[in-house]
Amino acid sequence: MSPTGELAVGKPAAPAGSDLASVLPGLIRRRSTELAEQNFLIDTDREAVTYRGFQQRVEEFVGLLTAQGVRSADRVAVLLPTCVDEHALWIACGWLGAVEVPINPAYRGEMLRHVLHDSAPRLVVTTASRADEIRQLVGETAVFVLEVGQALPHDPSVLAGLAEPKPWDTAAVIYTSGTTGPSKGVLTPWGQLITGIATFDDIGPGDVLYAPFAAFHLGGKVPLQILAHWGGTFVFRDGFKTDRFWPEVRAYSCNRAWAFYAMANFLWQQPPRPDDRDNPLETITGGPLLPDYRAFEERFGVRMRTNYGMTEAGWPIATGDHVVDHRSCGRAREGYQLRIVDEFDAEVPVGEIGELIVRSDVPWTMNLGYLGRPEETVRAWRNGWYHTGDAFRRDEAGNYFFVDRAKDAIRRRAENISSFEVEAMVTAHPDVLECAAIGVPSQDGEEEIKICVVPLPGATLDPAALSEFLADTMPRFMIPRYIEIFEELPKTPNAKVRKVELKRDPFTPRTWDRMAQR
């Protein structure tokens, strides 16, 4: 279907980010009439809701927020599990011209205090179990306690006189994970969500997407935009669970799915079953791809795709169905300009490593800056390009390869080593669940490589045997000197490894040293 609900012949072109008819709140309202009884959202732990039912819930929340004194330009902090109500509150804020600040429920203590103080909300909506904790942090700020799914008054005329949000309006303040410093609130416009329609171009009319992503991430919000555009259904749960992935994909006839690297790796590491290919999935999109992604495709009967995206920039790079290498994120998408530059923003030669910087041809399709941080906004957008902080290289064919977060690259014996590539090689070991590679101090003034490894449940990893395995698969300069086995790795609430904690005390009694074995 087209954004207006009319049947289209074939698959129409995706709208630009500045397309007024595709801004999500207004689009959902139209769909609530055109596709009234079709399921829009399915929360596998709680409920399914039709397009009409979801729009009614949005209107209920518009009434609630109005009664709580929320007005245009106010910020509303929402700390709820990923559920239909969380999504509906977000859209309700949009109708009022207010801005949702979705907060990861795992935030506590200083991280929670930081986000609440930094965002300065007019209202906080949360559950009874978190209300007292939040009240202690926000002082006089109003806190509304919501029981997920509770009945609320509904006035169908509540949207009368309210203008539909525009592409340049702020859809949400999404906080980055803050792996090295305090999280920053990214001002995300509605137009940026619209770009997801063209990025995930395997999704079309009537499709059913399974994406167990949190609503405090852009990845948990953009599926509403994509599925509302195509008249499809978004199936989600509050947190990925390996043992629920395939049963829920089958139960809800999902033909599309999203899975980050760790999710796909968890699925891949499960013992093969005779019915692995007996599933409705056609494509799985995620990133980065597993080194054995072709074997994954064969085992489960799916196509794998990937892209490069971030909260601040959307998705400027994607493979589509043309994956050339598991290390590649794809090629530049139409409408984006990309450069790989040195520290002075001078472009580096093809094949060399530098920082990826991005800008868009279409207005309102990238971040509007960082909330309350003008200096950091200017620094990130210097010279008119958004600086991603990610190290990349590009080949002659225009394929882009993520090398590392710039701050995580390891310098060893005049070689710049990608921690990402080291980790990919380590996780190829059949008994490794996950790994983090870090640079640690070296006597020669540069760094040595240490890997922090979590074995699969029930497996036993011997550092010497693992080192021998890696020596057969890695270039000599990449072979880790130090290995330490962990039960689990320290992570941010967004599930990113906090390498800063691993670097704080890199040499422990459990750290195995390859050089000491000689």
C-alpha positions, -999 to 999 in steps of 0.1 A, spaced: 0 0 0 9 36 -4 12 60 26 -24 70 19 -37 35 21 -44 30 -16 -34 -3 -32 -3 0 -53 8 -21 -82 41 -37 -72 61 -21 -45 62 17 -47 92 37 -40 99 45 -3 91 81 7 118 106 15 123 117 51 106 150 44 74 133 32 46 149 53 22 120 46 46 95 61 52 111 95 42 83 119 14 96 141 -7 108 112 1 77 92 -11 55 121 -44 75 124 -51 69 87 -43 32 90 -67 29 119 -95 35 94 -81 17 64 -68 -14 82 -89 -12 113 -91 -49 123 -57 -59 111 -31 -66 138 -5 -38 140 15 -48 171 19 -82 188 36 -83 222 43 -120 225 43 -117 264 11 -97 267 -13 -88 239 -20 -82 202 -35 -49 191 -52 -39 158 -45 -6 140 -78 7 154 -71 -5 189 -36 10 189 -50 44 177 -76 43 205 -48 36 230 -29 66 216 -59 88 221 -63 76 256 -28 86 264 -32 120 247 -61 126 272 -39 114 301 -10 135 292 -32 166 287 -47 160 321 -12 159 335 -4 193 321 18 182 293 21 208 265 40 214 233 78 212 237 76 195 271 96 164 276 80 132 290 103 106 304 90 71 300 104 42 320 83 12 311 90 -23 298 88 -26 260 51 -30 254 22 -16 235 17 11 261 53 23 257 48 27 220 14 44 223 27 69 248 54 78 223 29 85 196 7 104 220 36 127 229 40 134 192 4 146 188 8 171 216 41 184 202 58 170 233 90 148 231 93 114 247 125 105 265 124 67 266 146 53 294 161 19 296 144 1 326 178 -14 335 191 21 344 195 26 381 215 48 405 238 73 388 229 64 352 192 69 359 198 101 378 219 114 349 193 108 323 164 123 344 184 154 353 199 158 318 165 156 301 146 177 327 112 162 319 78 178 327 64 144 336 78 109 343 56 78 335 67 46 351 55 15 370 47 12 407 78 -8 413 100 21 402 80 51 413 96 57 447 131 54 433 123 80 406 105 104 430 137 105 451 157 115 420 133 141 404 122 161 434 91 182 424 87 167 389 54 150 385 54 112 384 25 92 370 23 56 380 9 34 351 -1 -2 353 7 -16 319 -26 -21 301 -47 -3 327 -81 11 315 -81 48 307 -109 72 297 -112 76 259 -125 107 242 -124 101 204 -124 139 198 -92 144 218 -71 150 186 -94 177 173 -74 209 167 -41 191 171 -17 194 142 0 163 128 37 163 136 61 173 108 93 157 97 114 184 114 97 180 147 116 160 174 102 125 177 123 114 208 154 121 228 172 88 226 202 84 250 234 68 237 248 40 257 277 60 272 304 33 271 332 58 279 314 88 294 279 101 303 251 93 279 241 120 255 205 126 245 202 125 207 174 147 193 158 124 167 134 139 141 104 121 127 119 124 93 148 102 103 124 73 111 110 76 75 144 67 61 141 32 76 114 23 50 140 25 22 168 10 42 149 -22 51 138 -27 15 130 -64 20 99 -55 39 68 -49 18 29 -49 19 15 -72 46 48 -85 59 52 -96 95 85 -85 112 99 -102 143 123 -77 161 128 -83 198 144 -48 202 138 -24 231 116 7 227 143 29 241 164 22 210 158 36 175 158 -1 164 127 -7 185 109 24 172 115 24 134 96 -9 129 64 9 137 72 34 109 80 7 84 51 -16 91 26 12 93 38 23 58 34 -12 43 3 -22 63 21 -50 80 25 -64 116 53 -58 141 59 -87 165 82 -80 195 90 -91 230 105 -74 260 140 -87 255 156 -113 232 154 -149 243 172 -176 223 148 -203 232 118 -182 221 131 -169 188 121 -198 165 89 -208 183 76 -172 181 87 -167 145 67 -198 137 37 -190 159 31 -156 143 41 -165 107 69 -139 106 86 -137 72 112 -110 83 133 -108 114 160 -85 128 189 -99 150 221 -82 162 253 -102 159 251 -116 194 215 -128 188 224 -145 155 254 -161 172 233 -174 200 209 -190 175 239 -204 155 255 -219 186 224 -240 194 226 -277 186 213 -283 150 177 -297 148 160 -316 120 134 -288 118 158 -259 116 146 -250 80 110 -255 89 102 -218 95 85 -190 76 114 -166 76 127 -153 43 153 -127 55 171 -118 87 187 -84 89 213 -75 115 249 -66 120 276 -74 118 272 -106 99 285 -138 113 317 -151 96 297 -183 88 267 -164 76 264 -186 45 263 -217 66 237 -199 88 216 -192 57 218 -228 45 210 -242 79 179 -221 85 168 -215 49 170 -177 51 188 -148 34 210 -126 57 214 -89 51 232 -62 70 237 -24 72 255 2 92 234 25 114 236 46 145 212 67 166 226 100 153 227 91 116 201 65 107 213 39 82 236 54 56 251 21 44 233 -12 36 240 -44 16 204 -52 5 206 -88 -8 241 -82 -23 264 -92 5 300 -94 -8 317 -103 24 307 -108 60 330 -79 70 313 -54 47 283 -32 58 274 -26 21 274 5 0 263 41 5 226 44 3 210 68 -21 206 102 -5 237 100 17 272 114 12 300 95 29 337 103 33 365 85 51 388 111 66 419 117 88 420 137 120 419 169 99 389 159 78 411 153 48 399 123 28 422 93 29 430 72 -1 408 42 -10 417 12 11 431 32 40 415 35 74 399 67 86 369 81 104 335 78 86 317 111 83 282 115 69 256 140 56 223 136 39 208 151 8 173 152 23 166 175 53 155 162 87 169 127 81 197 129 107 200 140 143 192 175 153 220 176 178 226 166 214 201 178 241 217 206 261 251 201 246 257 228 220 295 224 220 294 187 215 268 192 188 291 216 169 321 193 174 302 163 160 289 183 130 321 202 123 327 212 87 291 204 79 295 166 83 284 143 111 315 126 126 306 90 135 337 82 156 339 49 137 369 37 118 361 25 83 378 16 50 363 15 15 374 -7 -15 375 3 -52 340 -11 -57 325 12 -31 319 -14 -4 323 0 31 340 -20 59 336 -12 96 370 -15 113 363 -5 148 351 22 171 379 47 168 386 46 206 387 8 206 413 3 179 445 -13 191 480 -1 181 506 -29 183 540 -29 168 532 -2 142 500 -21 132 465 -6 137 444 -36 147 406 -38 147 393 -52 180 361 -60 160 381 -83 137 399 -99 166 366 -106 183 351 -121 151 380 -146 148 378 -156 185 341 -162 184 347 -186 155 359 -210 181 331 -236 187 332 -232 225 332 -193 226 300 -175 233 313 -140 232 345 -120 234 359 -85 239 393 -75 227 412 -46 243 445 -30 241 466 -32 273 499 -14 282 531 -28 266 567 -23 276 575 -10 241 552 20 246 523 8 223 498 -19 233 494 -57 235 461 -75 228 441 -90 255 409 -110 249 382 -114 275 363 -145 267 330 -160 278 326 -198 270 294 -214 260 273 -228 288 288 -261 299 320 -256 279 354 -254 294 380 -232 277 417 -237 281 436 -204 273 466 -223 259 444 -244 236 425 -213 225 457 -195 218 469 -224 197 436 -224 178 440 -187 171 476 -190 160 463 -212 131 437 -187 120 451 -152 127 479 -131 113 508 -132 136 505 -96 147 469 -101 157 474 -131 180 464 -120 216 492 -121 241 468 -122 271 436 -143 276 412 -142 305 381 -163 309 349 -146 322 315 -159 333 301 -127 318 313 -94 304 304 -60 320 279 -43 298 259 -11 294 221 -14 298 220 -14 260 240 -46 260 273 -31 247 305 -43 264 320 -17 287 356 -20 276 365 8 299 359 -15 329 379 -43 313 408 -18 308 407 -5 344 424 -36 358 437 -55 328 462 -78 346 446 -100 372 456 -134 387 434 -150 361 451 -134 331 470 -160 310 501 -146 293 512 -164 261 548 -150 264 551 -165 299 546 -200 285 577 -199 264 
